[in-house]
Amino acid sequence: MNVYLPRWLLLMVFATNAFADEVCYQPLGCFTNDFPYTSPRRPVPHLPWSPEEIGTEFRLFTRYNQFGYHLLSYSDAQTIVESTFSPFRKTKFIVHGFTSQGAASWVLELKNAILGVDNANVIIVDWSKGADPNKIYGQAATNTRVVGAQIAHLINVIKDNTGALASDFHVIGHSLGAHVAGYAGRELFNLGRITGLDPADPYFQGTPIIVRLDPTDARYVDVIHTDGDPFLSMGWGMIDPVGHADFYPNGGVDQPGCPGNEVEDGQWWKVACSHERAHDLLIDSIINPDKPMRGYRCADYQTFLEGKCNTCDANGCPALGYYSNEVASSSETLVKYFLTTASESPYGIV
């Protein structure tokens, strides 16, 4: 099928390509700001910062050192082999988003929740310097590419030195962190799972799959959408399905218990409440397994509210969150699941 682009769009794309540039950071590879990384949909011709500028840290926690971490380095395999990492455990990466950090309360709470139910290797990815470049979102969005490549390279070094399997790795990312996970998965063969927590909308929604999280990035990609209002209406998350299973609690837009999308007295957290609900729901799925948040396969939220999608197939209805892969199948992609939740934890409505 031929696709014809408007003349103005062709001119902008041509102008973008004419001034394309590239940086290379070994051993991670090269990064260009050529199309589609810069486009009319993504007018940010920034090049990603170097690993030194971003300052990414990989902090390993296990049940043997739950409150004190080992720093891992892909340039020094001894940091891995001399740590408490074990290839006989599943490995979970946790990646924060814009203006956040590895010591954020939700990150630590998620780490503790995982270790409470799984004897796992939990690696917190702290890229806070690159995620908060003087509050310039476009630069942070571009820096995600380097952080994703760093995670992929670390996983390969871990595999080479411990015998761990790529299928045993699970990358969990919130907002920009979800796209970091996507970039990591794109560099790996057979990555086990990615969980995208309200993947960031600006400069990602509507872009080609090479730019954003998509189902080809892991064997199983599950996504929780909680703040899918248009960005101009202060929605920070994507509304488009981008995984194998995409969960839309309360329609995936405004979450119960969150205030309206107004900035009051400079309190931006009120705007981000629905956006941050995604990681709250994931944590809740771990600590309240007796109240699972079951998703119902449906075309849209209105049809779900009309009661036309309230049945499950022979395998049941998948639960949103940590245990979603127990039912949801990776044989299909972009499957939408809708559900309603409570306004506070426990969020499951049984």
Residue pairs with C-beta under 8 A, 6 or more apart in sequence:
5 13
9 40
12 39
12 40
13 35
13 39
13 40
16 34
16 35
16 38
16 39
16 45
17 34
17 35
19 45
20 32
20 33
20 34
20 35
20 38
21 32
21 33
21 45
21 47
22 30
22 31
22 32
22 33
22 34
22 47
23 30
23 31
23 47
23 48
23 50
24 30
24 31
25 31
25 50
25 51
25 146
27 74
27 153
28 51
28 146
28 149
28 150
28 153
29 149
31 47
31 48
31 145
31 146
32 47
33 45
33 46
33 47
33 142
36 42
36 207
36 208
36 210
36 211
37 142
37 145
37 211
38 44
38 45
39 207
41 203
41 206
41 207
42 203
42 204
42 207
42 211
44 138
44 139
44 141
44 142
44 203
46 138
46 139
46 141
46 142
47 142
48 54
48 142
48 143
48 144
48 145
48 146
49 130
49 133
49 139
49 143
49 146
50 146
51 146
51 150
53 129
53 130
54 127
54 129
54 130
54 143
54 146
54 147
55 127
55 128
55 129
55 130
56 125
56 126
56 127
56 130
56 147
56 150
57 71
57 102
57 125
57 126
57 127
58 71
58 72
58 73
58 74
58 123
58 124
58 125
58 154
59 69
59 70
59 71
59 72
59 102
59 123
59 124
59 125
59 126
60 69
60 70
60 71
60 72
60 83
60 84
60 85
60 121
60 122
60 123
61 67
61 69
61 111
61 115
61 121
61 122
61 123
61 124
62 84
62 85
62 86
62 89
62 115
62 119
62 120
62 121
62 122
63 115
63 119
64 84
65 84
66 111
66 112
66 115
69 124
70 79
70 83
70 84
70 85
71 79
72 79
72 80
72 83
72 85
72 123
72 154
72 158
73 79
74 150
74 153
74 154
74 156
74 157
77 157
77 160
77 161
80 157
80 158
80 161
80 162
81 161
81 162
84 121
85 91
85 121
85 158
85 162
86 121
86 162
87 158
87 162
87 163
87 164
87 165
87 168
89 118
89 119
89 120
89 121
89 168
90 118
90 120
90 121
90 168
90 169
90 170
91 120
91 121
91 122
91 123
91 158
91 164
91 168
91 169
91 170
92 114
92 118
92 120
92 121
92 122
92 123
92 170
92 171
92 172
93 123
93 124
93 125
93 151
93 169
93 170
93 171
93 172
93 173
93 181
93 184
94 107
94 110
94 111
94 122
94 123
94 124
94 125
94 172
94 173
95 125
95 127
95 147
95 151
95 171
95 172
95 173
95 174
95 177
95 178
95 180
95 181
96 102
96 104
96 107
96 125
96 126
96 127
96 128
96 131
96 174
96 175
96 177
97 131
97 173
97 174
97 175
97 176
97 177
97 178
97 200
98 131
98 132
98 137
98 140
98 141
98 175
98 176
98 200
99 131
99 132
99 135
99 140
100 107
100 128
100 131
100 174
100 175
101 107
101 126
101 128
101 131
101 132
102 124
102 125
102 126
102 127
102 128
103 126
106 174
106 276
106 279
106 280
106 283
107 124
109 283
110 172
110 279
110 282
110 283
110 286
111 122
111 124
113 283
113 286
113 287
114 120
114 122
114 286
114 322
115 122
116 286
116 287
117 286
117 289
117 322
125 147
125 151
125 177
125 180
127 143
127 147
127 180
130 140
130 143
130 146
130 147
131 140
131 143
131 176
132 140
133 139
133 140
133 143
137 202
137 203
138 203
140 176
141 176
141 179
141 200
141 202
141 203
141 204
144 176
144 177
144 179
144 180
144 183
145 183
147 180
147 183
148 179
148 180
148 181
148 182
148 183
148 184
148 185
148 186
148 187
149 183
149 184
149 187
151 171
151 180
151 181
151 184
152 183
152 184
152 185
152 186
152 187
152 188
153 187
155 166
155 169
155 184
155 188
155 191
156 188
158 164
159 165
159 166
165 190
166 188
166 189
166 190
166 191
166 192
167 190
167 191
167 192
167 219
168 192
169 188
169 191
169 192
169 193
170 192
170 193
170 194
170 195
171 180
171 181
171 184
171 185
171 191
171 193
171 194
171 195
171 218
172 181
172 194
172 195
172 197
172 282
173 179
173 180
173 181
173 182
173 194
173 195
173 196
173 197
173 199
174 197
174 198
174 276
174 278
174 279
175 197
175 198
175 199
175 200
175 236
175 237
175 275
176 200
177 197
178 194
178 196
178 197
178 198
178 199
178 200
178 213
178 223
179 199
179 200
179 204
179 212
179 213
181 194
181 195
181 196
181 213
181 217
181 218
182 194
182 196
182 212
182 213
182 214
182 217
184 191
184 217
185 191
185 194
185 216
185 217
185 218
185 221
186 210
186 216
186 217
190 219
191 217
191 218
191 219
192 218
192 219
192 220
193 218
193 219
193 220
193 221
193 222
193 325
194 213
194 217
194 218
194 220
194 221
194 222
194 243
195 221
195 222
195 223
195 224
195 282
195 322
196 213
196 221
196 222
196 223
196 224
196 242
196 243
197 223
197 224
197 278
197 279
197 282
198 224
198 225
198 226
198 227
198 236
198 237
198 238
198 275
198 277
198 278
199 212
199 213
199 223
199 237
199 238
199 242
200 236
200 237
200 238
201 228
201 231
201 235
201 236
201 237
201 238
201 239
202 231
202 236
204 211
204 212
204 213
204 238
205 212
205 238
205 239
205 240
206 240
209 216
212 238
212 242
213 221
213 223
213 242
213 243
214 221
214 242
214 243
215 221
215 242
215 243
215 244
215 330
215 333
215 334
219 330
220 244
220 245
220 325
220 328
220 330
221 242
221 243
221 244
221 245
221 330
222 243
222 244
222 245
222 246
222 247
222 324
222 325
222 328
223 241
223 242
223 243
223 245
223 246
223 247
224 247
224 249
224 278
224 281
224 282
224 320
224 321
225 237
225 238
225 239
225 246
225 247
225 248
225 249
225 252
225 278
226 237
226 249
226 250
226 252
226 253
226 255
226 274
226 275
226 277
226 278
226 281
227 235
227 236
227 237
227 252
227 253
227 254
227 255
227 272
227 274
227 275
227 277
227 278
228 235
228 237
228 238
228 239
228 248
228 251
228 252
228 253
229 235
229 239
229 253
229 254
229 261
233 261
234 261
234 271
235 253
235 261
235 274
235 275
236 271
236 272
236 275
237 252
237 274
237 275
237 278
239 252
239 253
241 334
241 335
241 336
242 334
243 333
243 334
244 328
244 329
244 330
244 332
244 333
244 334
244 335
245 295
245 318
245 324
245 328
245 335
245 337
246 334
246 335
246 336
246 337
247 293
247 295
247 320
247 324
247 337
247 338
247 339
248 295
248 301
248 336
248 337
248 338
248 339
249 255
249 277
249 281
249 293
249 320
249 338
249 339
249 340
249 341
249 347
250 256
250 339
250 340
250 341
251 301
251 338
252 301
253 274
254 260
254 261
254 274
255 273
255 274
255 277
255 341
255 343
256 341
256 342
256 343
257 273
257 343
257 344
258 270
258 273
258 274
258 277
259 270
259 273
260 270
261 271
262 270
262 271
263 270
263 271
264 270
269 276
280 345
280 347
281 293
281 320
281 321
281 341
281 347
282 321
282 322
284 293
284 321
284 345
284 346
284 347
284 348
285 292
285 293
285 319
285 320
285 321
285 322
285 323
285 324
286 321
286 322
287 345
288 345
288 346
288 347
288 348
289 323
291 346
291 347
291 348
291 349
291 350
292 319
292 320
292 323
292 348
292 350
293 319
293 320
293 321
293 339
293 341
293 347
293 348
293 349
294 312
294 316
294 317
294 318
294 319
294 320
294 339
294 348
295 317
295 318
295 319
295 320
295 324
295 337
295 338
295 339
296 304
296 309
296 310
296 311
296 312
296 317
296 337
296 338
296 339
297 309
297 313
297 317
297 335
297 336
297 337
298 304
298 308
298 309
298 336
298 337
298 338
299 309
299 336
300 336
300 338
301 338
303 309
304 310
304 338
304 339
309 338
315 327
315 329
316 327
317 327
317 337
318 324
318 325
318 326
318 327
318 328
318 337
319 326
319 327
320 337
320 339
328 335
328 337
340 349
341 347
341 348
341 349
342 348
342 349
